[in-house]
Amino acid sequence: MSSPSRPKLVPSQVCFVVDDVPAAAIDCVSRFGWGPFQQFTAPVDDAEYRGFRGRKVTDVALGMAGRVQVELIHVREGYDAIAAYQAEYGVGFQHLGIGVRSRDDALAHLEKIGGRLDSKIEYGGLRIAFVDLPTGPAMFELLEQAGQSSRKKGEAKIEDQTNEEGEYSNPSGPNLFEVDRATIVTPDLNATLAFYSEAFGWKDCKAHNATLRHPAGEAQMRRALGRAGTLELELIEAQTDGSDPYASHLRRGAHGLVHAGGALRSAEESNPSRSQSEAGAAMLPYEWLETKEPFTLENWAGGPGALQMRRAATKA
């Protein structure tokens, strides 16, 4: 049980900023077997954010990838934390959605340990707060369920791709892989690990040295893994000399979320048209050598390299 000074934070959603929500949802269904997806349009007539005041219209699609919800989002009118991310970074992995009992208690806890309020909104029975972290702007979305579902009746706008309930169907079989991890890059793993340990109550999460084999060679790095809700959070310290693959992510700016990931199912479990041998076949190989974790990084509508597909270790 969490103490009064440490509200329980349960990450259970990964959010990707995309250019076209319906197309991205179809991509998720056809390529990864996720879903079904439901889409809604969220109009706010009197939105306010960092000097912006006016109408804001956001397209959203929600679907499951195993036990984790995938949110696809695009602000097509107006300005907010999502639009600010896209203006700075383009499409990509923007935030973790975190269920909380009390938005304000969770916010106070995060502010006490180094977080900062980005914005607060209420919509469709949800009390929401975006929080800037030491690892990047608006990376946590606190979600307090205060009433009805955030999808209001009559808001589905994808009738040509969905069934009568506004859902994207998933005729292609089981998930190719289920999301169970989020990767966060930092220039200072000690400080980052201290923050995340306080945020989630980790008591025994420690950094360790790790060797990453990548297409250009090998890199000695520091890494930590901690469980938070339905996700494992992978914290990686990029090298200061810029010689590892994750250093390039830090050069683009301060936002630390890199990719969400999961283990590929075997070819026997997957639909044959989406078998493990084909998934990520054109992508370059990576591997954490000490733990024998090979993976590829997938380019898709949610961003370049924004999905990590972990593969079964190659037998000797």
VOGU-3710 file (C-alpha; in Angstrom, 3 decimals, decimal comma):
1> msspsrpklv> 0,000/0,000/0,000  1,178/3,529/-0,744  1,658/5,987/2,099  -0,230/9,321/2,256  2,984/11,074/1,203  3,385/8,881/-1,866  0,160/8,540/-3,858  -0,061/5,433/-6,003  0,823/6,136/-9,642  -0,215/3,474/-12,170
11> psqvcfvvdd> 1,166/3,967/-15,700  -1,099/2,078/-18,084  -1,088/4,129/-21,296  1,481/5,087/-23,928  0,656/8,091/-26,100  1,995/8,763/-29,581  1,575/12,069/-31,396  0,725/11,331/-35,035  -0,127/13,316/-38,145  -3,244/11,326/-39,042
21> vpaaaidcvs> -5,119/9,494/-36,281  -7,334/7,211/-38,443  -4,379/6,172/-40,613  -2,200/5,507/-37,552  -4,934/3,374/-35,957  -5,240/1,303/-39,116  -1,445/0,933/-39,093  -1,609/-0,389/-35,523  -4,301/-2,924/-36,398  -2,824/-4,172/-39,663
31> rfgwgpfqqf> 0,846/-4,264/-38,651  0,748/-5,075/-34,947  -2,655/-6,644/-34,311  -3,592/-4,070/-31,647  -7,096/-2,893/-30,990  -9,936/-2,623/-31,581  -9,512/1,160/-31,664  -12,123/3,743/-30,850  -11,765/7,302/-32,085  -13,369/10,474/-30,853
41> tapvddaeyr> -12,968/14,172/-31,499  -12,549/16,402/-28,443  -13,588/20,023/-29,084  -12,912/22,670/-26,433  -14,232/26,141/-27,226  -12,417/28,096/-24,501  -9,023/26,381/-24,237  -6,076/28,183/-22,644  -2,404/27,245/-22,818  0,699/29,439/-22,500
51> gfrgrkvtdv> -0,912/32,556/-23,885  -3,170/30,741/-26,349  -6,886/31,276/-25,890  -9,491/29,939/-28,248  -10,983/26,831/-29,786  -9,028/23,577/-29,640  -9,950/20,415/-31,545  -8,134/17,150/-30,875  -8,417/13,796/-32,659  -7,859/10,753/-30,441
61> algmagrvqv> -7,911/6,980/-30,909  -7,643/4,491/-28,048  -6,907/0,776/-28,320  -5,257/-1,994/-26,335  -1,862/-3,604/-26,954  -2,035/-6,337/-24,345  -2,565/-4,807/-20,894  -1,404/-1,347/-21,982  -3,596/1,194/-23,727  -2,216/2,919/-26,815
71> elihvregyd> -3,367/6,494/-27,400  -2,946/8,130/-30,800  -3,437/11,884/-30,764  -3,296/14,898/-33,057  -4,276/18,512/-32,360  -5,722/19,828/-35,602  -6,847/23,184/-34,251  -5,517/25,200/-31,326  -2,535/24,734/-29,028  -1,647/22,681/-25,933
81> aiaayqaeyg> 1,095/20,377/-24,603  0,490/17,897/-27,444  0,732/20,576/-30,129  3,829/22,024/-28,432  5,496/18,592/-28,591  4,718/18,168/-32,284  5,964/21,666/-33,104  9,275/20,883/-31,360  9,854/17,206/-32,167  7,374/16,084/-34,826
91> vgfqhlgigv> 5,564/12,768/-34,408  6,678/10,478/-31,599  6,228/9,004/-28,116  4,920/11,958/-26,116  3,712/10,869/-22,671  2,772/8,126/-20,257  -0,851/8,094/-19,099  -0,945/7,430/-15,341  -4,083/6,510/-13,420  -4,383/8,163/-9,992
101> rsrddalahl> -6,987/8,348/-7,233  -6,497/12,089/-6,855  -4,961/14,238/-9,558  -4,092/17,000/-7,120  -2,478/14,701/-4,543  -0,402/13,020/-7,257  0,593/16,396/-8,683  1,649/17,661/-5,257  3,781/14,539/-4,769  5,532/14,967/-8,127
111> ekiggrldsk> 6,096/18,685/-7,569  7,684/17,913/-4,194  10,319/15,697/-5,830  11,100/17,875/-8,846  8,126/17,772/-11,244  6,354/20,909/-12,462  2,767/21,489/-13,556  2,455/22,014/-17,304  -1,341/22,295/-17,532  -4,633/21,143/-16,040
121> ieygglriaf> -7,812/20,293/-17,928  -11,086/18,519/-17,313  -12,895/16,693/-20,076  -15,559/14,013/-20,305  -15,373/12,966/-16,665  -11,571/13,023/-16,452  -9,490/15,383/-14,323  -6,164/15,645/-16,107  -2,791/17,204/-15,376  0,274/17,211/-17,609
131> vdlptgpamf> 3,503/17,295/-15,634  6,970/18,381/-16,732  9,653/16,030/-15,393  13,410/16,259/-14,992  13,512/13,985/-18,057  11,282/16,122/-20,263  8,241/18,377/-20,733  4,681/17,078/-20,194  5,864/13,456/-20,019  3,324/12,362/-17,388
141> elleqagqss> -0,421/12,723/-17,896  -2,210/12,215/-14,569  -5,710/10,803/-15,086  -8,340/10,879/-12,349  -11,628/9,269/-13,348  -14,295/11,575/-11,971  -17,341/10,513/-13,961  -18,308/9,083/-17,315  -16,078/7,844/-20,085  -14,048/10,443/-21,946
151> rkkgeakied> -15,699/9,340/-25,198  -18,917/11,309/-25,465  -21,913/9,884/-27,286  -21,990/10,783/-30,952  -18,335/11,813/-31,208  -17,052/8,861/-33,247  -15,852/10,163/-36,615  -14,539/7,055/-38,340  -17,642/5,293/-39,573  -16,013/4,323/-42,859
161> qtneegeysn> -13,314/2,299/-41,044  -15,252/0,940/-38,077  -18,208/-1,123/-37,003  -21,464/0,289/-35,643  -19,890/0,911/-32,224  -17,142/3,078/-33,742  -14,439/0,454/-33,219  -11,612/-0,512/-35,518  -11,934/-4,221/-36,068  -8,958/-6,541/-35,716
171> psgpnlfevd> -9,512/-9,432/-38,140  -5,857/-10,383/-38,415  -5,505/-12,446/-35,246  -3,646/-11,955/-31,971  -1,241/-9,148/-31,144  2,119/-9,439/-32,871  3,525/-8,069/-29,642  2,053/-6,566/-26,482  3,437/-3,317/-25,122  5,041/-3,803/-21,720
181> rativtpdln> 7,937/-1,331/-21,620  8,696/2,377/-22,025  12,253/3,590/-22,579  13,492/6,916/-21,212  16,876/8,423/-22,114  18,717/10,741/-19,731  22,111/12,436/-19,521  22,200/11,756/-15,744  21,002/8,325/-14,679  21,686/8,879/-10,979
191> atlafyseaf> 19,404/11,914/-10,771  16,792/10,300/-13,023  16,737/7,082/-11,034  16,357/9,069/-7,809  13,329/10,904/-9,226  11,601/7,813/-10,603  12,315/5,845/-7,428  10,591/8,568/-5,389  7,741/8,827/-7,894  6,926/5,104/-7,900
201> gwkdckahna> 8,255/3,948/-4,541  11,100/1,848/-5,922  13,317/0,614/-3,097  15,735/-1,746/-4,792  16,039/-0,454/-8,364  19,721/0,037/-9,158  21,704/1,150/-12,165  24,019/-1,347/-13,808  26,604/-1,301/-16,555  25,416/-2,719/-19,853
211> tlrhpageaq> 26,866/-3,309/-23,305  24,709/-2,364/-26,273  25,636/-3,942/-29,594  24,354/-1,707/-32,378  24,848/-1,448/-36,141  27,959/0,740/-35,766  29,655/-1,315/-33,052  29,311/-1,637/-29,279  28,733/0,940/-26,539  29,271/0,699/-22,790
221> mrralgragt> 26,260/2,282/-21,113  24,389/2,483/-17,818  20,850/1,155/-17,534  18,133/0,602/-14,910  14,805/-1,252/-15,056  11,900/-0,599/-12,700  8,278/-1,802/-12,630  5,514/0,835/-12,649  1,912/-0,293/-13,065  1,514/-2,362/-16,230
231> lelelieaqt> 4,801/-1,076/-17,636  8,465/-1,689/-17,079  10,395/1,581/-17,287  13,805/1,296/-18,908  16,133/4,179/-17,978  19,227/4,596/-20,175  22,107/7,031/-19,729  23,354/8,256/-23,085  27,097/8,736/-23,398  28,399/12,288/-23,222
241> dgsdpyashl> 30,665/11,787/-26,237  27,643/11,026/-28,416  28,988/7,654/-29,547  25,905/5,511/-28,777  22,546/5,299/-30,605  20,602/6,976/-27,786  22,799/10,081/-27,698  21,228/11,279/-30,947  17,859/11,357/-29,223  19,133/13,745/-26,566
251> rrgahglvha> 20,631/16,014/-29,210  17,173/16,731/-30,588  16,025/18,215/-27,269  15,047/17,559/-23,681  12,232/15,054/-24,175  13,348/11,695/-22,776  10,706/9,214/-23,981  12,194/7,252/-26,868  10,151/4,158/-27,605  7,603/1,736/-26,227
261> ggalrsaees> 8,324/-1,938/-26,595  7,329/-5,525/-26,187  8,435/-9,074/-26,936  7,504/-10,466/-30,329  5,319/-13,528/-30,316  6,635/-16,612/-32,025  5,764/-17,210/-35,652  3,480/-20,039/-34,545  1,463/-17,752/-32,267  1,331/-14,866/-34,728
271> npsrsqseag> -0,656/-14,567/-37,895  1,584/-16,049/-40,621  1,392/-12,825/-42,608  2,894/-10,993/-39,623  5,395/-13,585/-38,431  8,395/-12,864/-36,249  10,720/-13,570/-39,152  9,147/-10,728/-41,108  8,521/-8,236/-38,320  11,259/-5,654/-38,273
281> aamlpyewle> 13,150/-7,595/-40,938  14,287/-4,401/-42,622  15,282/-2,791/-39,338  18,800/-2,753/-37,939  19,652/-5,157/-35,096  20,509/-4,210/-31,523  21,241/-6,344/-28,462  21,930/-5,897/-24,749  24,737/-8,421/-24,509  24,776/-9,203/-20,779
291> tkepftlenw> 21,069/-10,055/-20,656  20,916/-11,398/-24,218  18,065/-9,094/-25,312  18,090/-8,662/-29,112  15,684/-6,109/-30,552  14,883/-3,961/-33,547  13,474/-0,449/-33,661  10,433/0,009/-35,871  9,624/3,116/-37,891  5,876/3,687/-38,082
301> aggpgalqmr> 3,199/6,400/-37,966  4,014/6,991/-34,279  7,569/8,043/-35,039  10,952/6,841/-36,308  12,283/4,076/-34,074  9,343/4,618/-31,722  8,620/0,914/-31,166  11,125/-1,560/-29,750  10,467/-5,147/-30,809  12,340/-7,562/-28,568
311> raatka> 13,170/-10,844/-30,249  14,002/-14,291/-28,978  17,724/-14,779/-28,400  19,480/-16,549/-31,237  20,470/-20,090/-30,358  24,122/-20,914/-30,569
//
